[in-house]
């Protein structure tokens, strides 16, 4: 047996230990003394265990395999703590991201143990074992690469919002997102996502070298692999599953599973739902329409401001010339992303009552219980297997349909008009239209022939955004006129899920109130006003009242003029007892107070 040299491996241990501690102290914040002490011991133990395979096998410390695995381990272990720190050190007083560094240390041990076994095998088995080593590095390297790409694009780490947006994105949105970048950036991203991890595999194969490893080293390395396999890779408590990015992904998946409880709890919700009609309803078949916009900001709408570009001529005419129409001036989204917003918009759950989504009665539940035939028509891709809360609510309708989404084929919101032909005017109907509205990429939200400003087909985010608002405005007019002519329309409600800032790339985190200042309007017919005068007068009186769209559930209950044991009239703009003031309202789950929106002035 060869004599084991100790000094080089002690130096390697010291270097790994010092580096992990340096990264931990530099890229975490507000660490308690006992936390620092615990991690010193943890990193020392991990570093000691990680160097065992190469130390016993006497693999040279400066060999290509050791240096490559050190580099990979540092990249995988340090990426999340560094990116998290760069993204949050200005606003967060404390955070302690330690598991990724531990995983990085053990990843070095894992890779070097595999390399040690590979080096003892004859060719071509050594190359095969090298490929296995490379594939072991593939997942953590790919995950770290994705995090860096996200940071370089958005300037922030993946958080719950970013992860949820990623999970909820359909293939057409991915294609549009990729196309929004210049070609050289797209190619760079493609290289980083695909080529970089594959290069790791090739490098691991290339550095396999026979160092004359003795049998003791091979046995120790093989035992190391077997002993730490489960600890590193298998189960929810494995090191990999506890790293920042993977833990976030698993948390969001668990959230999705809880969301699906919504369907399972439907019978229980409806069993306890009781309705009362304080006013006689119309004896004629009639229809209510709710239109959910997308990424429309009132900051860029001519109905709210005098602008060079008349982006919303129909809404402006309604506001100034039609006493039956109400354009609300101080409405905010409860979140800056679609799914968490609509999860509250569509149900009695809101920022102020603490209810869970799956136990909350929805607008659709109320409408169906009241005897309305419910319809959901959407131009947003159906998530399908990865059901979101929006899809779950939609599928409780009597009819739920999505426009046909085809790769590389644009589907404009105007196609939703065709669905209205399916609505039976001989029935009472509640219809929801879910628009793509002004979702990025804005140039794809309206036909070229509808271009009002700029050159058709030419990318100019600001003008493209204004054109998309103008197209939505024209669609609102068509839907309203269709409803009046063919469906005995009572009222049409329009609002956006959240806002967008067209001259900035949308970040996955809250970045100012311009992301949540949204439009909302209600268009009432003469027959509605005659039969629901009190509701209409309350709505009119609240035109300038502050409101967040997670209270739309109560607004719709009031608009339908029904009472229930799942409806608080003090939450409804359609009732004079509406209680909320600017000081009481929030966005993003109660994290940001509306009163801090200094861009909105009140007398």
N, C-alpha and C positions, 0 to 999 in steps of 0.2 A: 504494500500500500504506500502511495506517495505521502511524503510529509506535507501536512497542510500548512500553508503560509497564512498567517493571521492578519498581519498589519494592513495589507491592501483592502481587505474586506471590512476591517474596523473603520478604515477611512471612508469606504463606500457607505457603510452604515451611518457614520457621522454626517456625511454629505446629504444623504436622504433625509435624515432626521432634521438637520438644520434647515434644509430647503422647505420641508413640510411645515415646520414651525414658523419660518419666515413668512410663507404665504398665508398661513393661518392668522398670524398676528397682523399682517399688513392689510389683508382683505376681509377682515371681520371687524365689527364695531361694537363698543360697549360691553366688552367681555368681562365677566366677573373673575375674580382671582381664582376661585375654586375651579371655574371652567378652564382657565388657562392651565392650571396644574393637572387637571384630568387629561387634557389633550397632550400635554408633554409626556405623560406616562403612556397614553394610548399610542402616540406616534413612535415612541421608543420601542415598545413591544412589537408594533407592526413592522417597523424597519428591521428589527432583529430577526423576526420570522421570515421576512421577505428575502433576505440575503442568504438564507441557509442553502438553497439549491446551488447557487454559484460558488459559495464558499466551500462547501463539501466537495463539489465537483472540480474545484480549482480552475474555474473558467476565468481567464484573464479579465481584470476589472476594466481595462481599456479596450477590450475586444469589441468588434462591431456589433455583436448581438447584445452585449450588456448596454452599450451606449444607445443603441436604437430603442431598447426596451425602457431605458430611463427616460428618453425623450417622449415616448408614447405615454408612459405612466404620468409624467408631469403634465402633458397636454390634457389628458383625460381627467386627472385629479384636480388640476388647478383652474380649469376653464370656468366651471360654474361659480366658485367663490369669487373669482376675479370679475366676471361679468356681472354678478349680483352686486358686488361692491361698487363697480363703476356706475351702475344704474340707480342705486338706492342710497349711497352714502350721504347725499345732501338732505334727504327727507326722513330717513329712518334713524332713530337713535341707537338701535342695537340690533344685531343679527349674528348668528353663530352657525356658519356653514362649515361643518367639520368632516362629514361623512365622505364627501367626494375625495378629500385628500387621503383618507384612510383607504378608500377603494383604489386610488392611484398607487399607493404603496404596495398593496397586495397584488395589484395588476402587474407590477414589475416582477414580484415573486412568481406569479402564475406564468407569465411569459418566459421568464428565464428558466423556470422548471421545465416547461415544454421544450425550450431550446436545448436544455441539458440532455433530455431524453433523445431529442432529435439528433444531437451530435454523436450519440453513441450508436446510432443505427446506420447500416450500410445504405448506400444509394441504390434505388430511388426512394427507399422508405424514409430516409432523412428528409428528402424534399417534401414528401407527403406530410410528414410530421411538421415540417416548417409551414406548410399551407394551413394545417390545423391551428398552429400558433397564430398565423396571420388572421384567420377567421375569428379567433378569440379576441383579437384586438379590434376587429372590424366594428362591432356594435358600439363600444365606448368611444372609439375615434369618430364614428359617424355622428353620434349624439353630440359630442363636443363641437364638431364642425358645424352642425345645424345651429347650435346655440350662438356660435360666433357670427354666422351669417345673419341670424336674426338681430344680433346686437349691431352689426355694421349697417343694417338697413334701418332699424328703428331707434337705435341708440338706447336700448333697454334690454333687460333680461326677459326670458319667458316668465310670465306670471299666470295666474288663473285665467285672466282675460285673454291673454295671448294663446294659451293652450286651448281654451274653449273655442276661440275663433278658428284655430287650426283644425280642431276636430269637427267643427261644424261646416267647414268649407267643402263645397262640392267641386267636381273636376273642372267645370267651366270657369269657376272663380280662380282656380289654380292656373289655368291656361291664360286667363286675362291678366292675372298678377304677373306671370312670367313675361308676357308680351309688353307690359308697361315699362320694362327696363330697356335701356339701350342694349344692342346685341352683345357688345364686349362684356357688359356686366352679367348678362344672362349666361354667356359662355363661361365666365369666371365662376359663377355660382354652380353651374353644371359640373365643372371640373372639381370644385371643392367637394360637392356632395357625392360624386361618383368616383372620380379618379383618385382623390386623396386616400380614401379608405382602401381602394384596390392597390394603391402603391404600397400601403402598409403590408398587405399580404405578400406582394412581390419582394419587398425588402426582407421580410421574415424568412422567406425561402432562401434568398440570396446570402444571408448572413449565417446560415447553418454551417458550422465548421466542426470538424473532428479534432478536439483538443486532447484526444487520448484519455477521455473521461473514464475513470475507474468505476468498478461496479458499485462501490459504496455511494458515489455521487448520483448514479442513476437510480439506485434504490431510494435514496433520500428525496430526490426530485419527484419520483413516481409517487412516493408516500405523501409528499407535500401536495401534489395535485389531487390525489384522492381525498386527503384530509380536509382541504379547504374548498373543494368544489361546491358543496352545498352552501357553505358560509358566504361564498362570493356570488354565486349565480342563481341558486334555486330557492324559490319561495318568496313570499312578501317581506320577510325579514332579512333577506339576503342583502349584502352590501350594495349590489347593483340597484335593487329596488328601493333602497334608502337614499340613494344619491338624489340631489336636488331636482334634476330634470325628470328622471323616471318617477320619483315620488309624486311630483306634480301631475304627471300623466295618469298615474294610478288613482290619485285623488279625484281627478276629473272623470275617470271611468266609473269610479264608485258613485260619484254624483249622478252620472247618467243612469246608473242602475236604480238609484233612489227615485230619479225622475220617472222611471217606468212604473213605479208604484202608483203613479197617477191613474193609469189605466186600471190597475188591479183594485184600486180603492173607489172606482167610479160608482159601483152599486151602493156602497155605504154612503157616499156623498149625496147621491140623488134620493136615497131613502129618507134622509132627514131634511130634505129641502122642501120648504113650504112657501107658497106664493099667495099673494093677495092683490087684487086689482081694485084700488080705491076709486078709480074712475072707470066708467064704461068704456070699453075698447070699441074701435070702429066696427060697425056691423058689415062693412065691406071688406073683402080680401085686400090686404095691403102689404107693403114691403118696407123694411128698414135696411139700409146699406151702410156698412162700416168699411172704410178704405184705409188700409195701413200703408203709409208711405215708407220710403227708405232713404235715409241719409239726407233728408231735406232740412235745410237750415233757414229759419226765418230771417237771418241776417242778410240773405241774398235774394229776398223776395220783395217785389215791388209793391205788394199789398201792405207791407209793413213800413217800407222806407221809400222816399223819392230817390229813384235810381236812373242812371243813364239808360239801362236796359230794362224794359218792361217785362220782367221774367214771369209774372203771374197776372196777366190782364183779366182773366175771368174772375179770379178771387178778388182782385181789386174792385172790379165792377160790382160784385156781390156785396162787398163790404160798404161801398159808398152809395150804392143805388138801390139795393134790395133790403127792405126792412125785415124780411123773413130770414136773412142769413146773418150769422154771427161769426166773425173772425176773431178768435181770442188772441190777446196781445202778449201774455206773459206765461206761456206754457213751456215746461221743461221736460226732457226725458229723464226717466229714473235711472238710466244707465247709458253708457256710450257705445254699447254693442247690442246687436239685434236680439239674440236669444235671451240673455238675462233681462232685457227690457220687456219683451213680449211675454215672458213667463209671468210677469206681474201685471202687465196690461190686460191680459186675457183672463185673469183670475182675481179672486178676492184677496190674494196675497199681495201685500205692498210693503213699502219700507217702514211703515208705521205700526203694523199689527203683529209682526213676528210669526205669521203663519207659514207653514211649509207648503210648497207647491202641490205635492201629491194629495194633500188633504183639503185643498181649496176648491170651492165651486167656481166654475168658469162662466164667462159670458154665454158660451154655447149651451151649457147646462141650464142656465136661466131661460134662454130663448126657447129651448126645446120644451122645458117644463111649462112655459107659457103658451105652448101650442103652435109655435112657429116652426116651419120647415127650414132647416138650417143648411146653408151652402158655404163652402170655403173654396175659393178659386185663387190660385197663387201662381205668380210668375217667378217665384224663387224656387230653386231646385229642392225637391223632396229629399231629405237626408236618408230615408229608407231604414236600413238596418241600424245605423247609428242614430236612433230616434232622438230628436231634441224635444224639449217641452213644447215648442211651437207645433211641431208635427203631431205630437200626441193630442193636443187640443183640437187641431184641425181634423183629425181622424174621428173625433166624436161627433162630427156633423153628419147630417143625413147624406150629404154629398160632399166629397172632398176631392178636388182635382187640381193637378198641376199642369202648366203648359209643358209641352214636350221639349225637353232640354236635349239638344244635340250638340256634340262637340263641334266647335268652330262655326256654329250657326247661331246668330243672334236672335233672341226672342224678345220682342218689345212688349211693353205693358198693354198696348192697344189690343193685343190678341185676347185679353181678358174679356173684352166686350162680347166676343162670340159666346162665352160661357153664359152670359145673361139670357140668351135665348132658351136655355134649359130651365130657367126659373118659371114656374107655373103661376101665372097671374091670378088664377082662381084660388090660390092658397095664401095664407099668411106666411111671409118669408122673412128670414133674417139672413142677409148675404154679407159675407166678408170677402173683400178683394185685397190680396197682399201683393204689393207692387215691388218691382226692382227699383223703381223711382230714380234716385240719383246715386245709386251704388257705384263706387269706382269699378271699372274705368268708365268715366262719365260719357265719353264719346260713343260708347256702345249702348247707351240707354235711349236713344232716339234715332229714327230713320234719317238718313242723309238729307232727304227732301224736307225734313222738318227743321233744318238748321236755320236759326234766326240770326246768329252772330258768328263771325269767323268763316273760314272756308270749310265746306263740307268734307268730312273725312280727315281733317287736319287736327292733330293733337294740340290742344290749348286748354289746359285743365279748367281755367276760370271760365272761359267762354263755353266750353263743353258742359260745364256744370250748370250754367245759366240756361243753356239750351235744354238740358234735361229737366230743369224746373218748369220751363215753358211747356215742354211736352206733357209733363204730369198735369199741369194746369189745364191743358186742352182735354186731357183724358177725364179729369174731374167733371168738366162741363158736359162731355158726352155721356158719362154714366148718369149724371143727374137728369139730363134731358131724357135719356132712355127710361130711367125709373119713373119719371113723371108721366111719360107717354104710354108705357106698356105695363107697369107694375103697380100702379096706384101708390107711388112712393109717399111715405110719411115724412121721413127725415134721412139725411145722409150725413154721416160723421166722417171727417177726414183728419188724420194726424200722422206725423212721422214717428218712426220708432226712435230715432236719434238724429243728430245733425252730422254734418261733415264740414271740413274746412278745405275748400278745393285747391288752395295754393300750397297745401302742406300734405305730405304723405301721412296717412292715418296711423297713429301709434296704437299699440295694443293696450296702453294704459291711459288713464284720465290725464288730459293735458290742457285743461281750461274749459270754461263754461261755453265757449263757442262750439263745443262738441255736443251740447245737450240743449241748446236753444232751438226749439222746434215750432213749426206751425200747427195750428189746430183750428178747424172750422166746423160749424154745423149748419146745414141748409135745410130749412123746414118748409113744408108746403102749407098752403092755406088750410087744408083739411086737418093737418096736425095741429096747427095753432088754434083752430076752432075747438078741437076736442081736448087739447092739453094746454090750455092757456096759462095755467099756473106754472107748468114746467117751462114753457117758452119764456115767460116773464123772468123766471129765475135765471135761466141761461143768459138772457139779454143783460140782466143786472150784473152778471159775473164776467162780462166781456173782458175787463181789464184785471180780473182777479188772478192771483198767482196760483199755479196748478202744476202738478207733476203727473205724467201720463200713467203711472202705476195706479192712479185713481180712475182710470177710464172704465174699469168694471162698474164702479158705482155710478159713473156718468151714464153708462148705457142702461143700467137698471132704472135710473131716473128718466132717461129719454123714453124708455118703453112704458114708463108710468106704472110700475109695479112695485110692490113691497114684498119683502121676504125676510125670513129669519137669518139670511146670509147677506143682508144689505143694511148699511148704516147711512141714513139720509144726510148726516152731517159731513159725509165724505163726497157728496155729489153736487156738482155745479148746477144740476137741474133742480135743486132744492134751495130755498132761501136760507136754510140753516147751515149751509156749507161753512165749515169752521176754520179751514186752513188759511193762514196768512203767510206772507213771504218769509217771516221769521221762523215758521214752523216746518218749512219744506226743505228737502234734501235731494241729493242725487247719489248714484253709485252706492246703494245700500246704506245710506245714511252717513256716508263718509264726508261729503262736501255739502255745506249749507248754501242754499240758494241766495241767501242774503249777502254772501261774499262775492256775488257776481257784480262787480263794480261797473260793468259796461251798461247795466240797466239802472236807470235813474227813476226814482219815484218822488212824488211831491210830499 
